[in-house]
C-alpha cells in the first residue's frame, strides 16, 4: 500500500512533503554526513563481506553465505523498487546525493545489517548490544532526514522492505 501511495497518491505525497518539512530544521551537518558515509549502501557490502569473512574463519560457512545472500537479496529488491517508483529526492537535498529517493538505500542496508547482527549475536551479547545497534540504526534514520535526502515514507518503506526480505531470508536459512 505504501508503494502505491508514494507512486500514485497526490494527497499522500503532499502529506509526506509537509511531514518532511516539519521534521527537518537545518540540522544537516558534518556528523550526519559521517554517519551517512559509514552506512553508505556500497560500504555496507564491505561490512557484510568482513562479517562473512569472520564467520568463515569460525567455520560457519553457511551462515557467512546467508549474510551475503540476505544483504544482496534485500539490496536487489531495493534497487528494483527505486527504478520502478522513480521518486525524486526532497527539494534542497545535498548535491552528494543522487538517484531516486524511495526506498532509502542507507536505511535499507542499516536495517538489514542490524537484523543480521541481532540474529547472529543478539542473545550472546545481550541487551547492551541490542540497544547500541538500535541507536546506530536510529542515527542513520535521522541522518537521512537531516541531510534532506529522503522523505519519512522513504524511511518507512526501506525499514519495511528490509524486515520483509530479512524474514524471507531467515526462513530459508532456518530451513537449511
C-alpha positions in Angstrom: 0.0 0.0 0.0 2.9 2.4 0.8 4.4 1.8 -2.6 1.1 2.5 -4.3 0.6 5.7 -2.2 4.1 7.0 -3.0 3.7 6.3 -6.7 0.1 7.4 -7.2 -1.4 9.4 -4.4 -1.0 13.2 -4.6 -2.6 13.6 -1.2 -0.2 11.2 0.4 2.8 12.8 -1.2 1.6 16.3 -0.1 1.4 15.0 3.5 4.8 13.3 3.2 6.3 16.6 2.0 4.7 18.5 4.8 5.9 16.0 7.4 9.4 16.1 6.0 9.3 19.9 6.2 8.2 19.8 9.8 10.8 17.2 10.8 13.8 18.8 9.1 15.0 22.1 10.6 18.5 22.9 9.4 20.1 20.0 11.3 22.3 19.0 8.5 26.0 18.9 9.4 29.2 17.0 9.4 28.3 14.4 12.0 25.3 13.3 9.9 27.4 13.2 6.8 29.9 10.9 8.6 27.1 8.6 9.7 25.7 8.5 6.2 29.1 7.7 4.8 29.7 4.8 7.2 26.3 3.4 6.3 26.5 4.0 2.5 25.0 1.0 0.6 28.3 0.3 -1.1 30.2 0.4 2.1 27.5 -1.8 3.7 28.6 -4.5 1.3 32.1 -4.2 2.6 30.8 -4.6 6.2 28.9 -7.7 5.1 32.0 -9.2 3.4 34.0 -8.5 6.5 31.4 -10.2 8.7 31.2 -13.1 6.3 35.0 -13.4 6.4 34.8 -13.5 10.2 32.2 -16.2 10.0 34.2 -18.3 7.5 37.2 -18.0 9.8 35.0 -19.6 12.5 34.0 -22.3 10.0 30.4 -21.0 9.8 30.3 -21.1 6.0 26.6 -21.5 5.6 26.0 -18.5 7.9 28.5 -16.4 6.0 26.7 -17.2 2.8 23.4 -16.3 4.4 24.7 -12.9 5.5 25.8 -12.1 1.9 22.7 -13.5 0.3 20.4 -11.6 2.8 22.0 -8.3 2.1 22.3 -9.0 -1.6 18.7 -10.0 -1.9 17.5 -7.0 0.0 19.6 -4.6 -2.0 18.4 -6.1 -5.3 14.8 -5.7 -4.3 15.5 -2.2 -3.2 17.2 -1.3 -6.5 14.3 -2.7 -8.5 11.9 -0.7 -6.4 13.9 2.5 -6.7 14.0 2.1 -10.5 10.3 1.3 -10.8 8.9 4.1 -8.4 11.2 6.9 -9.8 10.6 9.1 -6.8 12.6 12.3 -6.8 14.6 13.4 -3.7 13.3 16.2 -1.5 13.9 19.8 -2.5 17.3 21.2 -1.4 18.9 17.8 -0.9 22.6 17.5 -0.8 24.5 17.6 -4.1 26.3 14.5 -2.9 23.0 12.6 -3.1 22.0 11.3 -6.5 19.5 8.7 -7.7 15.9 8.2 -6.6 14.6 8.6 -3.1 12.2 5.6 -2.4 13.3 3.5 -0.6 16.3 4.8 1.3 19.3 2.6 0.4 21.1 3.7 3.6 18.2 2.7 5.8 17.6 -0.5 3.9 21.2 -1.6 4.4 21.4 -0.4 8.0 18.1 -2.1 8.9 19.2 -5.4 7.2 22.6 -5.4 8.8 21.1 -4.6 12.2 18.7 -7.5 11.9 21.5 -9.8 10.8 23.7 -8.8 13.7 20.8 -9.2 16.1 20.1 -12.7 14.7 23.7 -13.8 14.9 24.9 -12.1 18.2 21.9 -10.7 20.0 21.4 -13.4 22.5 25.1 -13.9 23.1 25.9 -10.2 23.6 22.8 -9.1 25.4 20.6 -6.1 25.7 23.5 -3.5 25.6 24.4 -4.8 22.2 20.8 -4.6 21.0 20.4 -1.1 22.4 23.7 0.0 20.7 22.6 -1.3 17.4 19.2 0.4 17.7 20.9 3.7 18.5 23.1 3.4 15.5 20.1 2.5 13.3 18.2 5.5 14.6 21.2 7.7 13.9 21.1 6.5 10.3 17.4 7.3 10.0 18.0 10.8 11.5 20.9 11.4 9.1 18.9 10.6 6.0 16.2 13.1 7.1 18.6 15.7 8.4 20.6 15.7 5.2 17.3 16.2 3.3 18.0 13.0 1.3 14.6 11.3 2.0 11.0 11.8 2.9 9.7 9.9 6.0 7.9 7.4 3.8 11.2 6.5 2.2 12.5 5.6 5.6 9.3 3.6 6.4 9.4 1.9 3.1 13.1 0.9 3.5 12.6 -0.4 7.0 9.5 -2.4 6.0 11.2 -3.8 2.9 14.3 -4.8 5.0 12.2 -6.6 7.6 10.2 -8.4 4.8 13.3 -9.5 2.9 15.1 -10.5 6.1 12.1 -12.6 7.2 12.1 -14.5 3.9 15.9 -15.0 4.0 15.7 -16.1 7.6 13.1 -18.7 6.8 15.2 -20.1 4.0 18.3 -20.1 6.3 16.4 -21.9 9.1 15.1 -24.5 6.6 18.7 -25.3 5.6 
